[in-house]
Amino acid sequence: MAAHLPGFPHPVTVHQLLTHTAGLGDVFARYRDTPPPADLARLVAEIGREPLTFPPGAGYRYSNSGYVVLGAIVERLTQMPYAEYVRQHIFEPAGMAQTAVTRYRPAETPGMAIGYLRTSDGALRANGDRVQVGTSAGGA
């Protein structure tokens, strides 16, 4: 991992990141009420400060954090911001002219479906007014 992302403190492999066996938690858990930063470097720094939930390779736990780290590896290897790399190499060749990895409000995005959130009292609330942030963990 050090060759792909120098300074990342957890001894995980790319395979473990891809298969959710790296032991990383969920960096987005702290952003339930506010949008997370779009900057992968900032998110990776936060992930690096979190303790592992289990030793790498010793279990399975779905992890958006692993996919944030994978996005940072893409940035480092390509020397391009993740959103730009995906635009040039995936979205444009696929003819996806209205798709992007960016910050947005679903209600302000023409043709976008609006999702729902469960509130603390158990009710469902439309989330179209909430700022969403696309990252390598999803949200394009």
C-alpha positions in Angstrom: 0.0 0.0 0.0 2.9 2.4 0.8 3.8 2.4 -2.9 0.4 3.5 -3.9 -0.4 5.9 -1.1 2.7 6.9 0.9 1.9 7.9 4.5 -1.3 6.0 4.8 -0.9 4.4 8.2 -3.0 1.2 7.9 -1.3 -1.9 6.5 -4.0 -2.8 4.0 -3.9 -4.0 0.4 -5.8 -2.9 -2.6 -7.5 -6.3 -2.7 -8.7 -5.8 0.9 -10.0 -2.3 0.0 -11.9 -3.7 -3.0 -13.4 -6.7 -1.0 -14.3 -4.8 2.2 -11.8 -6.9 4.2 -9.4 -4.0 5.2 -11.0 -3.4 8.6 -11.7 0.3 7.8 -14.8 1.9 9.3 -17.2 4.5 7.8 -15.7 7.9 7.4 -19.1 9.2 6.4 -20.8 8.3 9.7 -19.7 11.6 11.2 -21.4 13.5 8.4 -25.0 12.4 8.9 -26.2 16.0 9.4 -23.7 17.9 7.2 -22.3 17.1 3.8 -18.8 15.5 3.8 -15.9 17.2 2.2 -15.4 16.4 -1.5 -11.6 16.5 -1.1 -10.4 12.9 -1.0 -7.1 13.8 0.6 -8.9 15.3 3.6 -11.2 12.2 3.9 -8.1 9.9 3.6 -6.5 11.8 6.5 -9.6 11.3 8.6 -9.7 7.6 7.7 -6.0 7.3 8.6 -6.7 8.6 12.1 -9.6 6.1 12.7 -8.7 2.8 14.4 -9.3 -0.3 12.4 -12.4 -2.3 13.3 -10.5 -5.6 12.8 -7.0 -6.6 11.6 -6.8 -6.4 7.7 -7.9 -9.6 6.1 -9.5 -11.0 9.3 -13.1 -10.2 8.6 -15.6 -8.5 6.3 -17.4 -5.2 6.8 -18.9 -3.0 4.1 -16.7 0.1 3.9 -17.2 3.3 2.0 -13.9 4.4 3.5 -12.1 1.7 1.5 -13.5 3.2 -1.7 -12.4 6.7 -0.7 -8.8 5.3 -0.3 -9.1 3.6 -3.7 -10.1 7.0 -5.2 -7.1 8.6 -3.6 -4.9 5.9 -5.2 -6.4 6.7 -8.6 -5.6 10.3 -8.1 -2.0 9.6 -7.1 -1.4 7.1 -10.0 -3.0 9.3 -12.7 -2.0 12.7 -11.3 -5.6 13.8 -11.9 -8.5 14.7 -9.6 -10.7 11.6 -9.3 -13.7 13.4 -10.6 -11.8 14.5 -13.7 -10.3 11.1 -14.3 -13.8 9.5 -14.2 -15.3 12.1 -16.4 -12.6 11.7 -19.1 -12.2 7.9 -18.9 -15.6 6.6 -18.0 -18.5 9.1 -18.4 -17.4 10.7 -21.7 -16.6 7.5 -23.5 -19.9 6.1 -22.3 -21.8 9.1 -23.6 -22.8 10.1 -20.0 -22.8 13.9 -20.6 -25.1 14.7 -17.6 -23.2 12.6 -15.0 -20.5 13.9 -12.8 -18.7 13.3 -9.5 -19.5 16.6 -7.8 -21.5 18.4 -5.1 -25.1 18.9 -5.9 -28.7 19.2 -4.5 -30.9 16.5 -6.0 -33.9 18.9 -6.1 -31.9 21.4 -8.2 -30.7 18.7 -10.7 -33.1 18.2 -13.6 -34.3 14.7 -14.0 -32.8 13.4 -10.8 -34.7 11.0 -8.6 -35.1 12.2 -5.0 -34.2 9.8 -2.2 -35.4 9.6 1.4 -33.8 9.6 4.8 -35.1 8.1 8.0 -35.2 10.7 10.7 -34.4 10.1 14.3 -38.1 9.5 15.1 -38.3 6.9 12.4 -40.2 8.9 9.8 -39.1 9.2 6.2 -38.1 12.6 4.8 -37.2 13.5 1.2 -33.6 14.4 0.9 -33.7 16.5 -2.3 -32.8 19.7 -0.4 -29.7 18.2 1.2 -26.3 18.8 -0.4 -24.9 15.5 -1.7 -21.2 14.9 -2.4 -20.0 12.5 -5.0 -16.7 10.7 -4.2 -15.0 7.5 -5.2 -17.4 5.8 -2.7 -20.4 6.8 -4.8 -22.8 9.6 -5.4 -22.2 10.5 -9.1 
